Amino acid sequence: MIQSVKVKNLSLSKDNVRKSNRDADLDSLADNIAAHGLLQNLVVTPLKKAGHFTVKAGGRRLRALQRLIDSGRLAGDHEVQVLVLEDDAGSAEASLAENFHRVAMNPADECSAFKHFLDKGASAEDVAKRFGVTTRFVEQRVRLAELAPLVFAALAAGEITLGVAQAYAVTPDVDRQARVFESMSRSYYGDNPDNIRRALLNGTVKATDAKARFVGREAYVGAGGRIERDLFGEDVDESWIDVELIEQLAAQKLEAAAEALAAEQKLAFVTPVLATHVPYDTECQLHEYHPPLRELSGDEQERVDSLSDEGDALIRELETELEDGTPEAEAASARLADIERELDTIEASRTMVDDAIKDQLGTFIYLAPDGSPRVHSRMFSERAIRQAGEDAEPEAPSGKVAASRLSATLVDELATQRRQILAAHVASDAGFALDLTIFLMAHRTVFASSYVRDHATLQAAAASFPIVSFRDEGSAASNVLTEQRQALDVSWAGGNTLSSRFDAFRQLDEQARADWLAHVMAQTLEPTLNVDDGGRRNGFHDHLGRLLDIDVAQWWRPDAQNFFGRVKKDVMLEALDEIGGPVLRGRYKDAKKGDLANACAALCSGQGIVEAEVREKALSWLPDEMRFGAIEKPESFRSYSAFLSDEDDSDGGAGEIAPDGDAGDFEQAA
């Protein structure tokens, strides 16, 4: 029932759900009422005293009206229209319904109100329908209402943001929430949601992890595994918290798959690797075996050509016609994946392994990123296996003079003359020379553990690392190098003579040969750094980095383990000064070294609470040593080259290389 009531006869109900921010922006609301009148009726219930009512919904409007009367802008007996509810039933719901869709209601009040209805027996679905929100939204707010008391109190008091509270709600374990809250409240980066989630979920595994996918949710839960749901992710994310159980189940399942594969293929071993790639060092402990390949049959070759043409057509469509995310594009991508799998199957069928040596061979089985088991594309043995006839010396052709009948001097002279003839022809055919160069480097890479005389001095040995036990495994760059190495085409290596392997290598397509060139060239690069002391500097490497337009910040970020925790405090403060100026530096100048290192690491990973401009600088900040910024100065001493005349060298470009291996001093690029 609607009726007119004097403002002085109205009082605020204790059932009103808004407990916080009651006076927020009250002056603005009062001005609006003074200008336009009360546009929405107050919701009231009668008190025992006749003519008096308690306001269930509209508490801020009531206080604005009272403020207008106190200031004289409205008369003391001013009346307003109210909606009278006959009893208190549903009054809390009316208060929540009104306040929910209004600005600035404290999230803690909102959460408590939703939980109130669920505690009274309503379902999340019913509450969601009554207030026009999703069921998940109700579940999220109720999860916040069940936070550890000190965390929820901080939310209600405005000491933490809603985003921070949601981070604590990633786990329902209130004891763990309380411990992390107390720890984070003393930390410089304790108000960062990502840091809070990591602290709470430390030692858990995401459901999207390869091991989790391989084990399967049903098997994990069936074995007693526990799962926590993050209601505040874009999807309902899950964290599997029994990591040891996941490792155990995954290891057992992968070992069983390895045993089954070894029995089926009659191999000496199939080693399970519980990772998404086989570490290079693990492969290096064995000898790689390159079985000969059979020729494709006519039908197989026809099928390969057909699939290749279809795949090329699909790639052109995906690149030029189809839009990403459309059903047509997804169907084309799926078909392309099927084509690649069928081509791989046909290629694998070409392998011819002698049954007599099969019991000496083995391979690896590991996990693909999607959790499916993947068999290594190559085979290995514990001892080097020689191909049949590999060591046999060909008989001397009839009518030819055997080398033993010639004097040693004559052999050397004839060999030299023949070498000159061969060299002249190679030097005259650039394409052939490039093939030979790539092949020799690739051959020495593949057969690094064997000795095969190729009568050439070309070298492309892999550079050694300064610290044997540190190989930067797991980094983005190392993973890319591993993937590139595993993708190399080694089909040419199955021949039993150097000649047959070279002929097979020349049959590879241009891209496959280029991939080998890139790989063998990359492995020769020695570790260098942009420093002034020691033998690590190399301005030429910096020049290469600039030519390749390498953005180091996209591949490497400084953290407490790889940089900040291993430098002096002054270095960290200088970094903060470069990122955010004296203000940011001053904020941390009294911090302990460990806390300072963690703060710098958080800032450079985009986790610090700073202005957008400072965050952008932090995400791109690098120590000068890691930049490709050194520029070579002209060489200090002239060096002789038979290819250059004095006129050719008039610009002073040639010079004697400095003793430390670098071409003179260098300066920083602008």
SVG drawing of the C-alpha trace seen along z (x, -y; Angstrom):
<svg xmlns="http://www.w3.org/2000/svg" viewBox="-2 -26 110 88">
<polyline fill="none" stroke="black" stroke-width="0.4" points="0.0,0.0 1.3,-3.5 0.7,-6.3 2.2,-9.7 4.3,-9.8 6.3,-12.6 10.0,-12.1 10.3,-12.8 8.2,-9.7 10.6,-7.4 13.6,-5.5 16.1,-3.2 15.6,0.5 18.3,2.6 17.4,5.2 18.7,2.9 21.5,4.9 23.7,1.9 26.1,1.7 29.1,0.0 29.5,-3.2 26.1,-4.5 27.1,-8.1 29.1,-7.7 28.2,-10.5 25.2,-11.5 25.5,-15.2 25.0,-14.4 22.0,-12.3 20.5,-15.1 21.0,-17.6 19.3,-15.3 16.3,-14.9 16.1,-18.6 16.1,-19.2 13.8,-16.4 12.0,-15.1 12.0,-11.6 11.8,-9.5 11.6,-6.1 9.4,-5.3 10.9,-4.1 9.9,-0.6 8.7,-0.6 6.9,1.5 4.7,0.1 6.0,-0.3 3.9,0.1 3.5,-3.6 0.8,-4.8 1.9,-6.8 5.5,-5.7 7.4,-3.4 10.8,-1.8 12.5,-2.0 13.5,1.4 14.7,0.2 15.9,-3.3 18.2,-4.1 20.5,-6.4 17.5,-8.3 16.1,-8.7 19.4,-10.1 19.5,-12.5 16.0,-13.7 17.0,-14.2 20.0,-16.1 17.9,-18.4 15.5,-19.1 18.4,-19.8 19.9,-22.3 16.5,-24.0 16.2,-23.1 13.1,-21.1 10.3,-21.8 10.4,-20.0 7.1,-18.3 8.0,-17.3 6.1,-14.2 7.2,-11.5 5.4,-8.6 6.3,-5.1 5.4,-1.5 4.1,0.0 4.7,3.8 2.3,5.2 5.0,7.4 8.7,8.1 8.5,11.1 10.7,10.5 12.0,7.1 15.6,8.2 15.1,9.5 13.6,6.2 16.5,4.3 19.0,6.6 17.1,6.4 17.2,2.6 20.8,2.2 22.2,4.9 21.6,2.9 22.9,-0.3 26.4,-1.6 28.9,-1.3 27.4,1.4 30.2,2.9 31.0,6.4 31.1,7.8 27.5,6.7 26.4,8.2 28.1,11.5 26.6,11.8 23.1,11.1 23.4,13.8 24.6,16.2 21.7,15.3 19.2,16.6 21.2,19.8 21.4,20.4 17.6,20.0 17.3,22.9 17.1,21.2 19.2,22.7 21.8,20.7 19.6,21.2 16.5,19.7 18.4,16.7 20.0,16.1 16.5,16.1 15.1,13.7 17.9,11.2 18.5,11.5 22.1,12.8 23.8,16.1 24.0,19.0 27.8,18.8 27.7,15.1 25.7,16.2 28.2,19.0 31.1,16.6 29.6,14.2 28.8,17.0 32.4,18.3 33.6,14.8 31.2,14.8 32.9,18.0 36.5,16.5 38.6,16.7 37.2,14.1 40.2,11.8 40.2,11.8 36.5,11.1 36.8,8.4 39.5,6.7 37.2,6.8 34.4,5.2 36.7,2.5 38.0,1.7 41.5,2.8 41.6,5.2 39.9,5.0 37.3,7.4 40.0,8.8 42.3,9.6 39.4,11.2 38.7,13.4 42.3,14.5 42.0,15.8 38.8,17.6 40.7,19.8 40.8,22.4 38.1,23.1 40.8,23.9 40.3,21.0 43.3,21.9 45.5,21.7 43.8,18.4 44.6,17.0 48.2,18.1 48.8,16.6 46.9,13.4 49.1,12.8 52.3,13.5 51.2,11.3 50.1,8.4 53.8,8.0 55.0,8.2 55.7,5.4 53.8,7.4 51.2,8.9 48.3,7.1 48.8,8.7 46.2,11.3 48.5,13.5 51.1,13.7 48.3,14.6 47.0,17.4 50.5,18.8 51.1,18.8 47.7,20.6 48.1,23.1 51.8,23.7 52.3,27.4 49.1,27.9 48.6,28.9 46.1,27.3 43.6,29.6 45.0,28.5 48.5,29.7 49.7,32.5 50.1,35.0 46.6,34.2 45.1,34.8 47.1,38.0 45.9,39.4 42.3,38.2 40.0,36.7 38.0,39.8 41.1,41.9 42.6,39.1 39.4,38.7 38.9,42.4 42.3,42.8 41.4,40.2 42.7,37.1 41.3,33.8 40.3,30.9 39.7,27.2 37.7,25.0 38.5,21.4 35.1,19.8 36.7,16.5 38.6,17.6 37.2,17.1 36.2,20.7 35.6,22.8 39.3,23.7 40.4,26.7 43.5,27.2 44.5,30.8 46.2,30.5 47.6,34.1 50.7,33.7 52.5,36.8 49.4,38.9 49.3,37.3 53.0,38.1 52.5,41.7 49.4,42.3 51.1,40.7 54.3,42.7 52.4,46.0 50.3,45.3 53.3,44.2 55.4,47.1 52.6,49.5 52.4,47.9 56.2,48.2 56.2,51.9 53.3,52.5 55.1,50.7 58.4,52.5 56.6,55.9 54.6,55.0 57.6,53.7 60.0,56.2 62.4,53.5 65.1,53.7 63.7,50.8 61.1,48.0 62.0,45.4 59.1,43.4 59.8,39.7 57.2,37.9 57.6,34.6 56.4,32.9 59.8,33.4 62.8,35.7 65.8,33.8 68.7,33.5 71.1,34.7 69.1,37.9 69.3,38.6 73.1,37.9 73.6,40.7 72.6,43.2 73.7,43.7 71.1,42.6 70.4,45.3 69.4,44.3 67.7,47.3 67.6,47.5 64.4,46.4 62.5,48.3 61.2,46.6 57.5,45.7 55.3,47.9 53.4,46.4 50.2,46.2 51.9,44.8 53.6,42.1 50.3,41.2 48.6,40.9 51.4,38.7 51.2,36.4 47.4,36.2 47.6,35.5 50.3,32.9 48.3,31.1 45.2,31.1 47.2,29.8 48.7,27.0 45.2,26.0 44.0,25.9 46.9,23.8 46.2,21.3 42.6,21.1 43.5,20.6 45.9,17.9 43.9,16.0 40.2,16.8 39.0,18.3 38.6,16.2 40.1,17.5 37.5,19.1 34.9,19.8 33.5,23.3 35.0,23.5 38.5,22.6 38.3,25.1 37.2,27.8 40.1,27.0 42.5,27.0 41.2,30.4 41.5,31.9 45.0,30.5 46.0,32.2 44.5,35.5 46.6,35.1 49.8,34.5 49.1,37.6 48.6,39.8 51.7,38.5 53.7,39.2 52.3,42.7 53.3,43.3 56.8,41.9 57.2,44.1 56.3,47.2 59.4,46.6 61.7,47.6 63.4,50.9 64.8,52.3 66.7,55.6 65.2,58.1 68.7,59.3 69.4,55.9 65.9,55.0 66.6,56.4 69.4,53.8 67.2,50.8 64.8,48.7 63.1,45.3 61.3,43.0 57.7,42.4 56.7,39.0 53.6,36.7 52.3,34.3 51.0,31.0 47.4,32.3 48.3,35.2 48.4,38.0 51.4,40.3 53.8,39.7 56.5,42.0 59.8,40.5 60.4,40.4 63.9,41.7 65.5,44.9 68.5,45.4 70.9,48.0 73.2,48.3 76.1,49.2 76.9,48.0 75.5,50.3 77.2,50.5 75.2,51.0 75.8,54.1 78.8,53.5 79.6,50.1 83.2,50.9 83.8,52.9 86.4,51.5 85.4,51.5 87.5,53.6 89.8,51.7 88.3,51.4 90.0,53.6 92.6,51.9 93.4,49.3 96.8,49.0 96.5,49.8 97.7,47.0 100.2,49.2 102.2,49.3 102.8,45.6 105.4,43.8 104.2,41.8 105.3,38.6 103.4,39.3 100.3,40.2 100.4,36.8 101.0,34.9 98.2,36.7 95.8,36.2 96.6,32.5 96.0,32.2 92.8,34.1 91.7,32.0 92.3,28.8 90.1,30.1 87.3,31.1 87.6,27.8 87.4,25.8 84.2,27.5 82.6,27.1 83.6,23.4 81.9,23.0 78.5,24.4 77.1,22.3 74.0,24.5 76.1,27.6 78.6,26.0 75.8,24.9 74.3,28.4 77.8,29.8 78.4,27.3 75.1,27.9 75.5,31.7 79.0,31.9 78.0,29.8 74.8,31.8 76.6,35.1 79.1,34.2 76.3,33.2 74.4,36.4 77.4,38.7 79.2,36.7 79.9,39.9 81.2,41.8 84.3,41.4 83.5,41.2 86.2,39.8 84.8,37.2 88.1,35.7 87.1,32.1 88.2,29.6 84.9,27.9 83.9,27.7 80.6,27.0 81.2,28.3 78.7,27.4 79.9,24.7 80.6,25.8 78.8,24.1 80.9,22.5 79.1,24.3 78.6,28.0 75.7,28.4 73.8,25.3 72.1,25.7 69.1,23.3 66.7,26.2 63.0,25.3 63.4,21.7 61.5,20.5 64.6,20.4 65.8,23.8 62.4,25.3 62.3,23.8 65.8,25.2 64.7,28.6 61.5,28.5 63.5,27.4 66.0,30.2 63.3,32.8 61.7,31.6 64.8,32.0 64.5,34.5 67.0,37.3 65.7,39.6 69.0,39.1 71.1,40.6 70.0,44.2 72.4,45.0 75.4,47.2 78.0,45.1 78.9,41.4 78.0,41.2 74.5,42.7 73.8,40.4 74.9,37.3 72.7,38.3 69.7,38.8 70.5,35.4 70.3,33.7 66.9,35.1 65.5,33.2 63.4,30.2 64.9,26.8 63.3,26.0 64.5,29.2 68.1,28.5 67.8,24.9 66.6,26.2 69.7,28.2 71.9,25.2 70.1,23.1 70.5,25.8 74.2,26.6 75.0,22.9 73.1,22.0 74.8,24.7 78.3,23.2 77.5,19.9 79.5,19.6 78.1,17.9 78.8,14.2 77.6,11.3 77.6,7.5 80.2,6.9 83.5,4.9 85.6,7.5 86.6,11.1 86.4,13.0 82.6,13.1 82.2,9.9 81.6,10.1 80.3,7.0 79.6,9.1 77.1,11.2 75.4,8.0 75.3,6.9 73.6,10.2 71.1,9.7 70.1,6.3 69.9,7.7 67.6,10.4 65.6,7.7 65.7,9.9 63.4,8.6 65.2,10.2 62.4,9.1 60.0,11.5 62.3,14.4 63.9,13.7 62.7,11.9 64.9,11.1 63.7,12.7 65.0,13.4 66.7,16.6 68.4,15.6 69.3,12.0 68.0,9.8 68.8,12.2 72.4,12.5 73.4,8.8 74.1,6.1 71.3,4.0 72.5,0.9 72.0,2.7 68.4,3.4 67.8,-0.2 69.2,-1.5 66.8,0.8 63.9,-0.7 65.1,-4.2 65.3,-3.4 61.7,-1.9 59.9,-4.4 62.3,-7.2 63.3,-8.4 59.8,-7.9 59.8,-4.1 63.4,-3.8 62.7,-5.6 59.7,-3.3 62.1,-0.3 65.4,-1.9 65.0,-0.5 63.9,2.9 65.9,6.0 67.8,7.5 65.6,10.6 62.4,8.6 63.8,6.1 64.8,8.9 61.3,10.4 59.7,6.9 61.9,6.2 61.1,9.7 57.3,9.1 57.5,5.7 59.4,6.9 56.9,9.8 54.0,7.3 52.7,8.2 53.4,4.9 50.7,2.5 52.0,-0.6 50.9,-3.1 50.3,-1.8 53.3,-3.7 55.6,-2.3 54.2,1.2 55.0,0.9 58.6,-0.1 59.0,2.7 57.8,5.3 60.5,4.2 63.3,3.5 66.5,5.5 70.0,5.3 72.3,3.7 74.4,6.9 71.5,8.9 70.8,6.4 72.2,6.7 73.5,3.2 77.3,3.3 78.7,1.7 82.2,2.7 84.7,0.0 87.1,0.2 89.9,2.7 93.0,1.4 95.6,3.2 95.7,4.0 95.8,7.7 96.9,9.2 94.5,11.0 95.5,12.3 92.0,11.4 92.4,7.7 94.6,5.2 95.7,2.0 93.1,0.1 90.4,2.5 91.4,1.9 91.7,-1.9 88.8,-2.4 90.7,-0.6 88.1,2.1 90.6,5.0 92.6,5.3 94.4,7.7 92.0,9.4 92.5,8.4 94.1,11.0 90.9,11.7 89.1,12.8 87.0,9.6 87.4,7.1 88.7,4.3 86.7,2.3 83.1,1.6 80.6,-1.0 76.9,-0.9 74.3,-1.4 72.2,-4.4"/>
</svg>
